[in-house]
Amino acid sequence: MKQDNSGIGAQNKKTEGDINFTPARAAWMDSEISQETKQILERDARYFLHQSMSTPCLDVLQSCEGPYIENISGKKYLDFHGNNVHQVGYANPQLIEKIIEQLRVLPFSPRRYTNIPAIDFAEKLASLMPSDLNRVLLTPNGSSSIGIALKLARAVTGRFKVVSFWDSFHGASLDAISVGGEAVFRESMGPLMPGVERIPPPVTYRGIFEDNEDKCLEYLEYVFSKEGDIGAFIAETIRNTDVQLPSKAFWKKARELCTKYGVLLILDEIPIALGRTGKMFVFEHYGIEPDILCIGKGLGGGIFPQAAIITRDEYNKFGDISLGHYTHEKSPLGAVAGLGTIAFLENEKILDKVKADEKYLKISLAALQLKYPLIGDVRGMGLLWGVELVKDKKTKEKAIDEAEVVMYECLKRGLSFKVSAGNVLQLSPALTISRKELDSALNILDESLAMVNS
């Protein structure tokens, strides 16, 4: 298969993480992977359909626990990626016991029937929400929760058009990539869902609206007023991939504009909710309410696939429309996993721990920024951080090749993370990570940056 490894096309392919066909990947396979692992990876590559950022794979895992994943050779990686499912740590023993107990009694609940774990779960989610955000639909994955939210917005408003941000990610299904803004997911997929209007996002470090959120808001209102039939504005409260954090003033005004023009605000917190930022949900930092909230990934505790939408009581008037209707809609196992995840976060006071870790990481990463000219920007909240690498701090030219080298140097030393936007090291560890383990990860990053810097 011919690979586009040069120019804009190649850069687009690197926006969401490392890709499978680079010299650095080949060198990794030659020097760091055992013969036994290579043979297993060949079997994997033979039977799984290849796709960017996934197959062929990087390594073969045999176990995971807490903040670690371990390969079949016994090498452990501190996992600062985790597909955002590891808020409560891998193989959380409390969660496993609850799921085993449920497995023995009611492992599946067919549609048209309900079960107490699912009801308890929905009730718990509603209890965590402000005002009248009391209605829930459960679904197995985040992409399908986005689909449900889009369908509900059409039903509520009678309008099919959607505004979203360029460079946003809302899932990999056809409807989700239609409203998403990452080129790598839309390549060769057209025609996509009509009626999507994308605008440049508010960013602090680069881009059209760099440090000018007012201009972004002006553009947002311009689209609302010109189109006139926008039904929904879908956005990540904080952009997860390269960690972009809008201001509180931005979200306050955006919420006001949605209300003014009768547009439903759909907040996608699938990878960033459940304590990642030091609060259970990210919108709590901004003093706003979504009309529809999408959550997932870590909701199943890194064990069971579970996602949900949460919306307003007043939208509960479409009993004649199949908004979700998924086979595992009210999974007892998913419900128990979700309840257990939330209970662990609450009982172990994980949110307080994350706030303390945020202060520590902010100081530590700022020190690395002073030490290495390669680091152009550091930004984050809670245990979600982006370290942006640049060739020159004045021009802010992306250090794409350098970012990949840093990633592989870190992998060699036992630290795993993903590279986003081509040059941003995205650091997202388990929320249960200890201070000693955080220090270990920071030391690995320091050593790896020193290798590239020299």
Secondary structure, 3 states (H helix, E strand, C coil): CCCCCCHHHHHHHCCCCCCCCCHHHHHHHHHHCCHHHHHHHHHHHHHCCCECCCECCCCCEEEEEECEEEECCCCEEEECCHHHCCCCCECCHHHHHHHHHHHHHCCCCCCCCCCHHHHHHHHHHHHCCCCCEEEEEEECCHHHHHHHHHHHHHHHHCCCEEEEECCCCCCCCHHHHHHCCCHHHHCCCCCCCCCEEEECCCCCCCCCCCCCHHHHHHHHHHHHHHHCCEEEEEEECCECCCCECCCHHHHHHHHHHHHHCCCEEEEECCCCCCCCCCCCCHHHHHCCCCCEEEECHHHHCCCCCCEEEEEEHHHCCCCCCCCCCCCCCCCHHHHHHHHHHHHHHHHCCHHHHHHHHHHHHHHHHHHHHHHCCCEEEEEEECCEEEEEEECCCCCCCECHHHHHHHHHHHHHHCEECEEECCCEEEECCCCCCCHHHHHHHHHHHHHHHHHHHC
